[in-house]
Amino acid sequence: MKKYKLSTRAIHAGQEPDEATGAIMTPIYASSTFVQQSPGVHKGYDYSRSGNPTRTALENCMASLEDGQWGFAFASGLAAENAVLDTLEAGSHIIAMEDMYGGTFRLFDKVKKISAALEVTYLDLNNEQELENSIKGNTRLIWVETPTNPMLTIVDLQKVAALAKKHGILTVCDNTFASPVLQKPFDFGIDVVVHSATKYLNGHSDVIAGIVVVKDDRELAEKIKFIQKATGGILSPFDSFLVLRGLKTLPLRMKAHCSNAKKIAAFLENHPKVEKVIYPGLESFPQHELAKKQMKDFGGMITFLLKGGIEESRRFLEKTKLFALAESLGGIESLIEHPAIMTHASIPKEMREKLGVADNLVRVSVGLEDIEDLLEELEEALRVV
Ligand code: P1T
């Protein structure tokens, strides 16, 4: 089949008009089981934990958008991550980016360390020397998040993938913050992409979902398919339908997120109540050049430091309305949150401090409301700081 451009694939990949009825939208196949003509003889589906046509459409669409070969949809981003970790033998060593979503850290540190005796080293993956030095005989995986949550650090995917290849180590990139519209980890040599599809992919804050895409390693893809079936953390047909629908506008939405975020970052950078703005699209962002090289645009997430401490942050966060005070990100509506208290509370205080997740640090997910309304509200809310 012809390889269409990304915006076309976001609408069509993995989806054909329904064979039975001609329905142009993939139906929600709300069926747990499928009738067989003879024992073991069926039309490709036997039981919806193993496979479901609505989920297949989403999985194939995501594989296409990431330019990988196989996609797998899970009940949450963390279930997707867990399935990747389950491909490792007990006692394996992982090297992970020190800055990452608090829930991913919790999965590594509070679950897999115990249930699978995984050893985890957290470090700044951009420090090539430290990365190379921490590779051991049982190192099986390097886990990258870029841009990171919440500090928006960019990890040089090409460098990490090249080093990992040299040592025969698998690389995984959590592409949640960028989405395949802004960043293609496989182009830089990464082996596996994971997503919290809860965020930009679905885009409408009404689903929890996760995706794994495997680039070209068939054996690994078969393992993940087996784990998906054997452990059962699958995405439901209804949620698969919603994410599939969300994907159709992903390229358009990302464009609008980036456009609004750029204006808000510039506004905050010039505001006297703001100490510092962290946004990869700003000239002042230390890795701006790397972001330009690795990403097509700079995304909808901004992190900034208010002048003041916890009290000023609290007052400010209680004041915004359009920027709803809530965890999560990547939806059409703007969200604002306090990482140290909310999304990253599971990361030990010393580690948070080292990373700069301070009490005056605020994270914004810029939505698609009118930019003038968003700027006006920020201006007003900053008056209480
Ligand atoms: O929430 P879930 O769909 O299970 O995805 C977890 C996850 C994985 N990776 C990244 C980069 C994430 O940001 C998340 C979830 N993050 C939030 C809920 C948040 O507010 O940061």
Residues whose N, C-alpha, C, O or C-beta is under 5 A from the ligand:
A	BS01	P1T	S76 G77 L78 Y101 N149 D174 T176 S196 T198 A209 E327 S328 L329 T343
